[in-house]
Amino acid sequence: MAEVTIKVRENGPLLVRGPVEVTDHEGRKLRVEGDNIAFCRCGHSGRKPFCDGTHRGCDFDGTVVDDAYA
């Protein structure tokens, strides 16, 4: 089985690399092309749950780290 990794980008999306299946809240499969997916963290993407680059213009600060994980 191929490895899946998730990288938190500074002030950007979650990058998921590897073969994954994405479903919505009702269990419907979402179309995913390739093995690289960027998930929105800023909440402003027009393609939620996927990133569309909107974080670059909305002053998103994704650098806050929970002390439990630092």
DSSP file (Angstrom, degrees, kcal/mol; ACC not computed):
  #  RESIDUE AA STRUCTURE BP1 BP2  ACC     N-H-->O    O-->H-N    N-H-->O    O-->H-N    TCO  KAPPA ALPHA  PHI   PSI    X-CA   Y-CA   Z-CA
    1    1 A M              0   0    0      0, 0.0     2,-0.1     0, 0.0     0, 0.0   0.000 360.0 360.0 360.0 138.2    0.0    0.0    0.0
    2    2 A A        -     0   0    0      1,-0.1     2,-0.2    17,-0.0     0, 0.0  -0.375 360.0-108.3 -73.0 150.2    1.3    3.5   -0.9
    3    3 A E        -     0   0    0     -2,-0.1     2,-0.4    15,-0.0    -1,-0.1  -0.541  25.0-152.1 -80.5 142.2    2.2    5.9    1.8
    4    4 A V        -     0   0    0     -2,-0.2     2,-0.3    14,-0.2    14,-0.2  -0.959  14.5-174.7-113.5 131.8    0.0    9.0    2.5
    5    5 A T  E     -A   17   0A   0     12,-2.5    12,-2.7    -2,-0.4     2,-0.4  -0.943  12.0-156.9-125.8 150.6    1.6   12.1    4.0
    6    6 A I  E     -A   16   0A   0     -2,-0.3     2,-0.5    10,-0.2    10,-0.2  -0.993   9.2-170.5-127.3 125.6    0.0   15.4    5.2
    7    7 A K  E     -A   15   0A   0      8,-2.6     8,-3.0    -2,-0.4     2,-0.7  -0.965  17.5-141.0-118.3 129.9    2.0   18.6    5.3
    8    8 A V  E     -A   14   0A   0     -2,-0.5     2,-0.3     6,-0.2     6,-0.2  -0.804  22.3-145.5 -87.5 115.6    0.7   21.7    7.0
    9    9 A R    >   -     0   0    0      4,-2.1     3,-2.0    -2,-0.7     2,-0.3  -0.644  24.5-104.5 -83.2 137.6    1.9   24.7    4.8
   10   10 A E  T 3  S-     0   0    0     -2,-0.3    53,-0.1     1,-0.3    -1,-0.1  -0.455 102.5 -11.9 -61.7 121.4    2.7   27.9    6.6
   11   11 A N  T 3  S+     0   0    0     -2,-0.3    -1,-0.3     1,-0.2    49,-0.1   0.773 130.7  79.2  55.9  29.2   -0.2   30.3    6.0
   12   12 A G  S <  S-     0   0    0     -3,-2.0    -1,-0.2     1,-0.2    -3,-0.1  -0.663  83.6 -54.7-144.3-160.8   -1.5   27.9    3.3
   13   13 A P        -     0   0    0      0, 0.0    -4,-2.1     0, 0.0     2,-0.6  -0.103  50.8 -96.9 -79.8 175.6   -3.4   24.6    2.8
   14   14 A L  E     -AB   8  39A   0     25,-2.4    25,-2.8    -6,-0.2     2,-0.6  -0.862  39.1-147.7 -87.2 124.8   -3.0   21.1    4.0
   15   15 A L  E     -AB   7  38A   0     -8,-3.0    -8,-2.6    -2,-0.6     2,-0.5  -0.871  12.5-167.8 -99.9 120.1   -1.1   19.2    1.4
   16   16 A V  E     -AB   6  37A   0     21,-3.3    21,-2.7    -2,-0.6     2,-0.5  -0.926   3.2-171.6-109.0 125.2   -2.0   15.5    1.1
   17   17 A R  E     +AB   5  36A   0    -12,-2.7   -12,-2.5    -2,-0.5    19,-0.2  -0.969  46.0  44.0-120.6 128.0    0.2   13.3   -1.0
   18   18 A G  S    S-     0   0    0     17,-3.2     2,-0.6    -2,-0.5   -14,-0.2  -0.562  98.1 -45.3 126.9 168.5   -0.7    9.7   -1.8
   19   19 A P        +     0   0    0      0, 0.0     2,-0.3     0, 0.0    16,-0.1  -0.577  68.4 156.5 -75.6 114.8   -3.8    7.8   -2.9
   20   20 A V        -     0   0    0     -2,-0.6     2,-0.5    -4,-0.1    12,-0.1  -0.933  36.8-135.2-133.9 159.0   -6.8    8.9   -0.8
   21   21 A E        -     0   0    0     -2,-0.3     2,-0.5    10,-0.0    10,-0.1  -0.968  19.3-157.8-113.6 130.9  -10.6    8.9   -1.3
   22   22 A V        -     0   0    0      8,-0.5     8,-3.4    -2,-0.5     2,-0.3  -0.933  11.9-178.7-113.3 129.0  -12.5   12.0   -0.3
   23   23 A T  B     -E   29   0B   0     -2,-0.5     6,-0.2     6,-0.3     2,-0.0  -0.908  21.3-125.4-123.4 153.6  -16.2   11.9    0.6
   24   24 A D    >   -     0   0    0      4,-2.5     3,-2.1    -2,-0.3    -1,-0.0  -0.195  46.2 -81.9 -84.6-175.6  -18.6   14.7    1.5
   25   25 A H  T 3  S+     0   0    0      1,-0.3    -1,-0.1     2,-0.1    -2,-0.0   0.638 131.3  51.0 -65.7 -13.9  -20.8   14.7    4.6
   26   26 A E  T 3  S-     0   0    0      2,-0.1    -1,-0.3     0, 0.0     0, 0.0   0.302 121.9-103.5-104.8   8.2  -23.3   12.5    2.9
   27   27 A G  S <  S+     0   0    0     -3,-2.1     2,-0.3     1,-0.3    -2,-0.1   0.514  71.8 144.6  86.9   4.8  -20.8    9.9    1.9
   28   28 A R        -     0   0    0      1,-0.1    -4,-2.5    -5,-0.0    -1,-0.3  -0.604  53.4-115.1 -79.2 136.1  -20.6   10.9   -1.8
   29   29 A K  B     -E   23   0B   0     -2,-0.3     2,-0.4    -6,-0.2    -6,-0.3  -0.492  24.5-142.7 -70.5 134.4  -17.2   10.6   -3.4
   30   30 A L        -     0   0    0     -8,-3.4    -8,-0.5    -2,-0.2     2,-0.4  -0.785  26.8-105.1 -95.4 142.7  -15.6   13.8   -4.5
   31   31 A R        -     0   0    0     -2,-0.4     2,-0.4   -10,-0.1   -10,-0.0  -0.526  41.3-178.8 -72.0 125.1  -13.6   13.8   -7.7
   32   32 A V        -     0   0    0     -2,-0.4     2,-0.5   -12,-0.1     5,-0.1  -0.994  13.3-153.2-127.1 126.5   -9.9   13.9   -7.0
   33   33 A E        -     0   0    0     -2,-0.4     3,-0.4     3,-0.1    -2,-0.0  -0.878  59.1 -15.9-102.8 127.0   -7.3   14.0   -9.8
   34   34 A G  S    S-     0   0    0     -2,-0.5    -2,-0.0     1,-0.2     0, 0.0  -0.197  90.5 -70.1  79.4-172.5   -3.9   12.6   -9.1
   35   35 A D  S    S+     0   0    0    -16,-0.1   -17,-3.2   -18,-0.0     2,-0.5   0.159 105.9  81.9-108.1  16.2   -2.2   11.8   -5.8
   36   36 A N  E     +B   17   0A   0     -3,-0.4     2,-0.4   -19,-0.2   -19,-0.2  -0.985  52.9 173.5-125.9 123.0   -1.7   15.4   -4.6
   37   37 A I  E     -B   16   0A   0    -21,-2.7   -21,-3.3    -2,-0.5     2,-0.5  -0.977  18.9-154.6-129.5 139.9   -4.6   17.3   -2.9
   38   38 A A  E     -B   15   0A   0     -2,-0.4    13,-2.8   -23,-0.2     2,-0.4  -0.970  13.1-158.7-115.1 119.3   -4.6   20.7   -1.2
   39   39 A F  E     -BC  14  50A   0    -25,-2.8   -25,-2.4    -2,-0.5    11,-0.3  -0.823  23.1-112.6 -99.6 135.0   -7.3   21.3    1.4
   40   40 A C        +     0   0    0      9,-2.2    11,-0.1    -2,-0.4    -1,-0.0  -0.343  35.1 170.0 -64.1 138.0   -8.4   24.8    2.4
   41   41 A R  S    S+     0   0    0     -2,-0.1    -1,-0.1   -30,-0.0   -29,-0.0   0.523  71.3  65.1-116.9 -18.9   -7.5   26.0    5.9
   42   42 A C  S    S-     0   0    0     18,-0.1    19,-0.1     1,-0.1    -2,-0.1   0.747  94.4-132.5 -80.8 -22.4   -8.4   29.7    5.6
   43   43 A G  S    S+     0   0    0      6,-0.1    -1,-0.1     1,-0.0     5,-0.1   0.473  83.5  93.8  87.2   2.0  -12.2   29.1    5.0
   44   44 A H        +     0   0    0      3,-0.0     7,-0.0     2,-0.0    -1,-0.0   0.429  48.3 124.9-108.5   0.2  -12.4   31.4    2.0
   45   45 A S    >   -     0   0    0      1,-0.1     3,-0.6     2,-0.1     6,-0.1  -0.294  53.7-147.9 -62.7 142.0  -11.9   29.0   -0.9
   46   46 A G  T 3  S+     0   0    0      1,-0.2    -1,-0.1     3,-0.0     5,-0.1   0.423  98.7  53.5 -85.4   0.1  -14.5   28.9   -3.6
   47   47 A R  B >  S-D   50   0A   0      3,-0.5     3,-2.3     2,-0.0    -1,-0.2  -0.020  96.4-153.3-122.1  28.0  -13.8   25.2   -4.1
   48   48 A K  T <  S+     0   0    0     -3,-0.6     3,-0.1     1,-0.4    -9,-0.1  -0.115  75.8  27.2 -47.2 138.5  -14.2   23.9   -0.5
   49   49 A P  T 3  S+     0   0    0      0, 0.0    -9,-2.2     0, 0.0    -1,-0.4  -0.988 120.2  67.6 -86.5   4.6  -12.9   21.6    0.8
   50   50 A F  B <  S-CD  39  47A   0     -3,-2.3    -3,-0.5   -11,-0.3   -11,-0.3  -0.520  85.8-110.5 -88.3 152.6  -10.1   22.1   -1.7
   51   51 A C        +     0   0    0    -13,-2.8   -13,-0.2    -2,-0.2    -1,-0.1  -0.570  27.7 178.9 -79.6 139.6   -7.8   25.1   -1.8
   52   52 A D        -     0   0    0     -2,-0.2    -1,-0.1   -13,-0.0   -13,-0.0   0.242  57.8 -99.1-121.2  10.3   -8.0   27.6   -4.6
   53   53 A G  S >  S+     0   0    0      3,-0.0     3,-1.7     1,-0.0     4,-0.3   0.436  84.5 128.9  90.0   0.5   -5.3   30.0   -3.5
   54   54 A T  G >   +     0   0    0      1,-0.3     3,-1.9     2,-0.2     4,-0.5   0.774  57.5  76.5 -60.0 -27.0   -7.6   32.5   -1.9
   55   55 A H  G > >S+     0   0    0      1,-0.3     5,-1.0     2,-0.2     3,-0.7   0.764  82.7  68.3 -56.5 -25.2   -5.5   32.4    1.4
   56   56 A R  G < 5S+     0   0    0     -3,-1.7    -1,-0.3     1,-0.2     3,-0.2   0.787 108.4  34.4 -66.1 -26.9   -2.9   34.6   -0.4
   57   57 A G  G < 5S+     0   0    0     -3,-1.9    -1,-0.2    -4,-0.3    -2,-0.2   0.327 106.9  65.5-112.0   7.8   -5.3   37.6   -0.4
   58   58 A C  T < 5S-     0   0    0     -3,-0.7    -1,-0.1    -4,-0.5    -2,-0.1   0.202 102.1-112.9-117.2  17.3   -7.2   37.3    2.8
   59   59 A D  T   5 -     0   0    0     -4,-0.2     2,-0.2    -3,-0.2    -3,-0.1   0.832  48.6-178.2  56.7  35.7   -4.5   37.8    5.4
   60   60 A F      < -     0   0    0     -5,-1.0     2,-0.6   -49,-0.1    -1,-0.2  -0.478  14.0-160.3 -66.6 131.0   -4.8   34.2    6.6
   61   61 A D        +     0   0    0     -2,-0.2     3,-0.4     1,-0.1    -1,-0.1  -0.906  21.3 164.7-116.2 101.6   -2.4   33.4    9.4
   62   62 A G        +     0   0    0     -2,-0.6   -50,-0.1     1,-0.2    -1,-0.1   0.123  51.2  96.0-100.6  20.0   -1.9   29.7    9.7
   63   63 A T        +     0   0    0    -53,-0.1     2,-0.2   -52,-0.1    -1,-0.2   0.531  48.4 116.3 -90.5  -5.5    1.1   29.9   12.0
   64   64 A V        -     0   0    0     -3,-0.4     2,-0.5     1,-0.0    -3,-0.0  -0.468  49.6-163.0 -66.4 127.6   -0.7   29.4   15.3
   65   65 A V        -     0   0    0     -2,-0.2     2,-0.3     5,-0.0     5,-0.1  -0.948  20.0-122.8-117.8 131.2    0.5   26.2   16.9
   66   66 A D    >>  -     0   0    0     -2,-0.5     3,-2.2     1,-0.1     4,-0.7  -0.565  20.6-134.4 -68.6 127.8   -1.3   24.4   19.7
   67   67 A D  T 34 S+     0   0    0     -2,-0.3     3,-0.4     1,-0.3    -1,-0.1   0.750 101.9  69.3 -57.5 -24.5    1.1   24.0   22.6
   68   68 A A  T 34 S+     0   0    0      1,-0.2    -1,-0.3     2,-0.1    -2,-0.0   0.747 108.1  36.3 -66.1 -21.8    0.1   20.4   22.9
   69   69 A Y  T <4        0   0    0     -3,-2.2    -1,-0.2     1,-0.1    -2,-0.2   0.487 360.0 360.0-108.8  -5.7    1.8   19.6   19.6
   70   70 A A     <        0   0    0     -4,-0.7    -1,-0.1    -3,-0.4    -2,-0.1   0.484 360.0 360.0 -79.0 360.0    4.8   22.0   19.9
